[in-house]
Amino acid sequence: MSGPDPVSWKVVEKGWRVVDAEGEEIGRVHEITGDENADIFDGLAINEGLFTGNRYVPAESVGEIVPGEVHLTLTRSQVEALGDFTEPAPEEEVLDESSTWYQRFAWRWLAGRKR
């Protein structure tokens, strides 16, 4: 009897279970990193618990992805040895030179309100 069919990294959602190489749950997906347009999966940040930070797991350490679960090729101790995840810097959007003055003003105003 086989398990669920594997799914793409693009469908992984925050809160999915993360399972180590030994089949033990070690945390939950906190964030997925990659470029969906180019179909490039970089890795994911996992949260191991309430009092721990997030760990970054590179894509090379992700084995199988099935609905609701991400299976790693690493053991719990190998995951604990990984570095902490730091939020990437916000992307800077460059406005086209042909934008009107009010588009530029609106963009600057909106960008300033996000900080």
LINLIN-V791642 format. One record per backbone hydrogen bond with DSSP energy under -0.5 kcal/mol. NH is the residue of the N-H (numbers start at 0). CO is the residue of the C=O. Records with the same first field share a line. If there is no record, write none. Layout:
NH=CO  CO
This chain:
6=64
10=7
11=8
14=28
15=12
16=67
17=26
18=69
19=23
20=73
22=19
25=17
26=17
27=46
28=15
29=44
30=44
32=42
34=39
35=33
38=34  35
39=34
40=38
41=32  39
42=32
43=56
44=30
45=54
46=27
47=45  52
51=48
54=45
55=82
56=43  54
57=55
58=41
60=57
61=58
62=60  70
65=63  68
66=4
68=65
69=16
70=63
71=18  69
72=60
78=74
79=75
80=76
81=78
84=53
93=91
94=92
98=95
103=99
104=100
105=101
106=102
107=103
108=104
109=105
110=106
111=107
112=108
113=109
114=110  111
